[in-house]
Amino acid sequence: MFSDVIAALISVVNSRFPLIGDLLLRRLVLQIQKAYDRNDKPRLVAVVRFLAHLVNQRVANETIALELLLKLLVEPTRDSVEVAVAFVTECGATLQEVSPRAFNLIFDSFLRVLHEGDLEYRSRCLIESLVTLRRFNFKGHPAIRPELDLLVDSEEQVTHEISFLNEIDPETSLDVFKPDPKFHQNESKYLLMKKELLGEEDTDLARRRRRR
């Protein structure tokens, strides 16, 4: 429900700390693979929606979105079609803008599944609804809601390229606390970045609230 809000927050963090955005994206893709392999549809729908909004925020390159759709539609099932439709509903406006030719090919796959595949009635209705949504330029499903737009300048955003075809390192060693031999030096750098990220006024306000 709040995937787009969280993705907007991640886009802000990623613009200042791109290593964090890269790590989150890698772990998210591994979660998608795990849910797909286990045929865990509820979890898969949740994580692909989050990925869709990271694509909308330009934290993730559109290539990973296109790869995911090909993965879901190459051997379509009731569940994979439902997941693919949910994903395109969230990031179709972005894909149509940044990669129209590839997006047309994806929709050709949807239409082929609709006309040639042996689908249940519900799956057919989902695809037909998606076709209608695209015809109206994804009205009601903007890439980024106005209130979440312009949080990060496009020139400051860092877009990560990642692929299902490559081996992905989740860097689980980072989950274990290790003392930093340069703690004071790095802490000073962090505080400066924190001021840039939150602004002087916000940090001062937070300090006053803590004193109360």
LUMDRENBA-46776 format. One record per residue (C-alpha): x, y, z; chain; residue number from 1. Coordinates in Angstrom, 2 decimals, padded with zeros to 5 digits. Layout:
LUMDRENBA-46776
+---------+---------+---------+------+-----+
:       X :       Y :       Z : unit : pos :
+---------+---------+---------+------+-----+
:       X :       Y :       Z :    A : NUM :
...
+---------+---------+---------+------+-----+
END
This chain:
LUMDRENBA-46776
+---------+---------+---------+------+-----+
:       X :       Y :       Z : unit : pos :
+---------+---------+---------+------+-----+
:  000.00 :  000.00 :  000.00 :    A :   1 :
:  002.86 :  002.37 :  000.86 :    A :   2 :
:  005.40 :  000.98 : -001.61 :    A :   3 :
:  005.57 :  004.24 : -003.56 :    A :   4 :
:  006.16 :  006.27 : -000.38 :    A :   5 :
:  008.96 :  003.97 :  000.76 :    A :   6 :
:  010.47 :  004.00 : -002.74 :    A :   7 :
:  010.43 :  007.81 : -002.68 :    A :   8 :
:  012.29 :  007.75 :  000.64 :    A :   9 :
:  014.80 :  005.26 : -000.78 :    A :  10 :
:  015.35 :  007.53 : -003.78 :    A :  11 :
:  016.34 :  010.36 : -001.42 :    A :  12 :
:  018.72 :  008.12 :  000.52 :    A :  13 :
:  020.10 :  006.65 : -002.69 :    A :  14 :
:  020.93 :  010.08 : -004.09 :    A :  15 :
:  023.27 :  010.65 : -001.12 :    A :  16 :
:  024.28 :  007.08 : -000.27 :    A :  17 :
:  024.17 :  005.13 : -003.55 :    A :  18 :
:  025.86 :  002.10 : -001.98 :    A :  19 :
:  022.79 :  001.67 :  000.23 :    A :  20 :
:  020.47 :  001.90 : -002.77 :    A :  21 :
:  022.56 : -000.64 : -004.65 :    A :  22 :
:  022.58 : -003.09 : -001.74 :    A :  23 :
:  018.83 : -002.77 : -001.19 :    A :  24 :
:  018.17 : -003.36 : -004.88 :    A :  25 :
:  020.38 : -006.44 : -005.00 :    A :  26 :
:  018.65 : -007.96 : -001.99 :    A :  27 :
:  015.24 : -007.11 : -003.40 :    A :  28 :
:  016.02 : -008.91 : -006.66 :    A :  29 :
:  017.15 : -011.96 : -004.68 :    A :  30 :
:  013.83 : -011.83 : -002.77 :    A :  31 :
:  011.99 : -011.77 : -006.09 :    A :  32 :
:  013.92 : -014.80 : -007.31 :    A :  33 :
:  013.26 : -016.67 : -004.08 :    A :  34 :
:  009.52 : -015.92 : -004.11 :    A :  35 :
:  009.32 : -016.88 : -007.80 :    A :  36 :
:  011.13 : -020.19 : -007.28 :    A :  37 :
:  008.91 : -021.04 : -004.31 :    A :  38 :
:  005.75 : -020.02 : -006.16 :    A :  39 :
:  004.91 : -017.69 : -003.27 :    A :  40 :
:  002.49 : -015.38 : -005.07 :    A :  41 :
:  001.54 : -013.02 : -002.20 :    A :  42 :
:  005.19 : -012.32 : -001.42 :    A :  43 :
:  006.07 : -012.05 : -005.11 :    A :  44 :
:  003.34 : -009.48 : -005.75 :    A :  45 :
:  004.56 : -007.40 : -002.80 :    A :  46 :
:  008.23 : -007.36 : -003.82 :    A :  47 :
:  007.61 : -006.73 : -007.53 :    A :  48 :
:  005.37 : -003.76 : -006.68 :    A :  49 :
:  008.20 : -002.32 : -004.62 :    A :  50 :
:  010.61 : -002.90 : -007.52 :    A :  51 :
:  008.14 : -001.16 : -009.85 :    A :  52 :
:  008.24 :  002.00 : -007.73 :    A :  53 :
:  012.04 :  001.89 : -007.55 :    A :  54 :
:  011.99 :  001.83 : -011.35 :    A :  55 :
:  009.59 :  004.78 : -011.32 :    A :  56 :
:  011.96 :  006.67 : -009.02 :    A :  57 :
:  014.88 :  005.79 : -011.34 :    A :  58 :
:  016.71 :  004.00 : -008.53 :    A :  59 :
:  016.57 :  000.86 : -010.68 :    A :  60 :
:  017.18 :  000.80 : -014.43 :    A :  61 :
:  014.23 : -000.23 : -016.61 :    A :  62 :
:  016.19 : -003.26 : -017.89 :    A :  63 :
:  015.46 : -005.23 : -014.73 :    A :  64 :
:  011.73 : -004.51 : -015.17 :    A :  65 :
:  011.74 : -005.78 : -018.75 :    A :  66 :
:  013.70 : -008.89 : -017.73 :    A :  67 :
:  011.17 : -009.62 : -014.98 :    A :  68 :
:  008.24 : -009.36 : -017.39 :    A :  69 :
:  009.90 : -011.69 : -019.88 :    A :  70 :
:  010.53 : -014.15 : -017.04 :    A :  71 :
:  006.87 : -014.04 : -016.01 :    A :  72 :
:  005.41 : -014.31 : -019.52 :    A :  73 :
:  007.73 : -016.80 : -021.25 :    A :  74 :
:  005.75 : -019.71 : -019.77 :    A :  75 :
:  002.60 : -017.99 : -018.49 :    A :  76 :
:  000.51 : -019.41 : -015.67 :    A :  77 :
: -002.46 : -017.98 : -013.83 :    A :  78 :
: -000.21 : -016.68 : -011.07 :    A :  79 :
:  002.58 : -015.33 : -013.29 :    A :  80 :
:  000.07 : -013.41 : -015.42 :    A :  81 :
: -001.48 : -011.87 : -012.31 :    A :  82 :
:  001.95 : -010.81 : -011.02 :    A :  83 :
:  002.95 : -009.39 : -014.42 :    A :  84 :
: -000.27 : -007.36 : -014.66 :    A :  85 :
:  000.20 : -006.00 : -011.12 :    A :  86 :
:  003.78 : -005.02 : -011.97 :    A :  87 :
:  002.92 : -003.23 : -015.23 :    A :  88 :
:  000.01 : -001.45 : -013.57 :    A :  89 :
:  002.51 :  000.18 : -011.20 :    A :  90 :
:  005.37 :  001.01 : -013.59 :    A :  91 :
:  003.81 :  000.86 : -017.07 :    A :  92 :
:  003.77 :  004.65 : -017.40 :    A :  93 :
:  007.52 :  004.76 : -016.81 :    A :  94 :
:  008.32 :  001.88 : -019.17 :    A :  95 :
:  006.16 :  003.41 : -021.88 :    A :  96 :
:  008.10 :  006.66 : -021.58 :    A :  97 :
:  011.70 :  005.47 : -021.22 :    A :  98 :
:  011.64 :  002.31 : -023.35 :    A :  99 :
:  008.60 :  002.40 : -025.68 :    A : 100 :
:  009.91 : -000.11 : -028.22 :    A : 101 :
:  010.72 : -002.78 : -025.64 :    A : 102 :
:  007.43 : -002.06 : -023.86 :    A : 103 :
:  005.54 : -002.66 : -027.11 :    A : 104 :
:  007.19 : -006.08 : -027.33 :    A : 105 :
:  006.09 : -006.84 : -023.78 :    A : 106 :
:  002.51 : -005.95 : -024.67 :    A : 107 :
:  002.74 : -008.15 : -027.74 :    A : 108 :
:  003.55 : -010.97 : -025.30 :    A : 109 :
:  000.49 : -010.12 : -023.21 :    A : 110 :
: -001.72 : -010.15 : -026.33 :    A : 111 :
: -000.23 : -013.42 : -027.51 :    A : 112 :
: -000.95 : -014.98 : -024.13 :    A : 113 :
: -004.49 : -013.58 : -024.29 :    A : 114 :
: -005.29 : -014.91 : -027.75 :    A : 115 :
: -003.22 : -018.08 : -027.90 :    A : 116 :
: -002.85 : -019.19 : -024.29 :    A : 117 :
: -005.18 : -021.50 : -022.39 :    A : 118 :
: -006.04 : -019.07 : -019.62 :    A : 119 :
: -008.73 : -018.96 : -016.98 :    A : 120 :
: -011.42 : -016.31 : -017.29 :    A : 121 :
: -009.94 : -014.19 : -014.49 :    A : 122 :
: -006.51 : -014.08 : -016.15 :    A : 123 :
: -008.05 : -013.01 : -019.43 :    A : 124 :
: -009.97 : -010.23 : -017.68 :    A : 125 :
: -006.78 : -009.00 : -016.00 :    A : 126 :
: -004.96 : -008.71 : -019.33 :    A : 127 :
: -007.93 : -007.02 : -021.00 :    A : 128 :
: -008.10 : -004.51 : -018.13 :    A : 129 :
: -004.38 : -003.82 : -018.53 :    A : 130 :
: -004.82 : -003.22 : -022.27 :    A : 131 :
: -007.58 : -000.71 : -021.49 :    A : 132 :
: -005.40 :  000.96 : -018.87 :    A : 133 :
: -002.61 :  001.38 : -021.38 :    A : 134 :
: -005.01 :  002.79 : -023.96 :    A : 135 :
: -005.79 :  005.57 : -021.48 :    A : 136 :
: -002.07 :  006.14 : -020.76 :    A : 137 :
: -002.24 :  004.54 : -017.31 :    A : 138 :
: -004.65 :  007.15 : -016.02 :    A : 139 :
: -004.93 :  006.83 : -012.25 :    A : 140 :
: -001.55 :  005.11 : -012.06 :    A : 141 :
:  001.07 :  007.82 : -012.60 :    A : 142 :
:  004.73 :  006.87 : -012.42 :    A : 143 :
:  005.14 :  009.15 : -009.39 :    A : 144 :
:  002.35 :  010.84 : -007.48 :    A : 145 :
:  002.65 :  014.66 : -007.54 :    A : 146 :
:  003.18 :  014.84 : -003.78 :    A : 147 :
:  006.14 :  012.44 : -004.08 :    A : 148 :
:  007.67 :  014.04 : -007.15 :    A : 149 :
:  010.64 :  016.40 : -007.14 :    A : 150 :
:  012.01 :  015.04 : -003.86 :    A : 151 :
:  015.24 :  014.31 : -005.73 :    A : 152 :
:  016.62 :  016.31 : -008.64 :    A : 153 :
:  016.98 :  014.05 : -011.68 :    A : 154 :
:  020.60 :  015.14 : -012.02 :    A : 155 :
:  021.36 :  013.95 : -008.49 :    A : 156 :
:  019.71 :  010.54 : -008.78 :    A : 157 :
:  021.88 :  007.46 : -009.17 :    A : 158 :
:  020.30 :  004.71 : -011.28 :    A : 159 :
:  021.59 :  001.20 : -010.67 :    A : 160 :
:  021.82 : -001.43 : -013.38 :    A : 161 :
:  021.16 : -004.98 : -012.23 :    A : 162 :
:  020.17 : -008.15 : -014.05 :    A : 163 :
:  018.57 : -011.49 : -013.22 :    A : 164 :
:  021.16 : -013.01 : -015.55 :    A : 165 :
:  024.11 : -012.06 : -013.34 :    A : 166 :
:  025.21 : -013.55 : -010.05 :    A : 167 :
:  024.12 : -011.25 : -007.24 :    A : 168 :
:  026.02 : -010.86 : -003.98 :    A : 169 :
:  023.73 : -009.90 : -001.05 :    A : 170 :
:  026.78 : -009.01 :  001.08 :    A : 171 :
:  025.31 : -010.65 :  004.17 :    A : 172 :
:  028.56 : -009.93 :  006.01 :    A : 173 :
:  027.31 : -006.36 :  006.34 :    A : 174 :
:  024.58 : -007.63 :  008.69 :    A : 175 :
:  027.24 : -008.32 :  011.34 :    A : 176 :
:  028.43 : -005.36 :  013.39 :    A : 177 :
:  032.13 : -004.60 :  013.12 :    A : 178 :
:  033.95 : -001.79 :  014.96 :    A : 179 :
:  035.05 :  001.01 :  012.66 :    A : 180 :
:  038.72 :  001.93 :  013.24 :    A : 181 :
:  038.00 :  005.34 :  011.68 :    A : 182 :
:  034.75 :  005.91 :  013.56 :    A : 183 :
:  035.25 :  009.57 :  014.52 :    A : 184 :
:  036.42 :  010.54 :  011.03 :    A : 185 :
:  033.52 :  008.74 :  009.34 :    A : 186 :
:  031.02 :  010.02 :  011.89 :    A : 187 :
:  031.96 :  013.61 :  011.01 :    A : 188 :
:  031.39 :  012.85 :  007.32 :    A : 189 :
:  028.05 :  011.24 :  008.15 :    A : 190 :
:  026.88 :  014.27 :  010.15 :    A : 191 :
:  027.70 :  016.57 :  007.25 :    A : 192 :
:  025.77 :  014.36 :  004.84 :    A : 193 :
:  022.90 :  014.16 :  007.30 :    A : 194 :
:  022.68 :  017.97 :  007.36 :    A : 195 :
:  022.65 :  018.05 :  003.56 :    A : 196 :
:  019.97 :  015.37 :  003.45 :    A : 197 :
:  017.64 :  016.72 :  006.15 :    A : 198 :
:  018.61 :  020.38 :  006.13 :    A : 199 :
:  019.88 :  022.56 :  009.00 :    A : 200 :
:  016.38 :  023.55 :  010.06 :    A : 201 :
:  015.12 :  019.96 :  010.30 :    A : 202 :
:  018.05 :  018.77 :  012.42 :    A : 203 :
:  017.72 :  021.77 :  014.78 :    A : 204 :
:  014.00 :  021.12 :  015.14 :    A : 205 :
:  014.62 :  017.47 :  015.95 :    A : 206 :
:  017.20 :  018.48 :  018.60 :    A : 207 :
:  014.73 :  020.85 :  020.27 :    A : 208 :
:  012.06 :  018.16 :  020.34 :    A : 209 :
:  014.44 :  015.72 :  022.04 :    A : 210 :
:  015.20 :  018.31 :  024.75 :    A : 211 :
:  011.51 :  018.54 :  025.58 :    A : 212 :
+---------+---------+---------+------+-----+
END
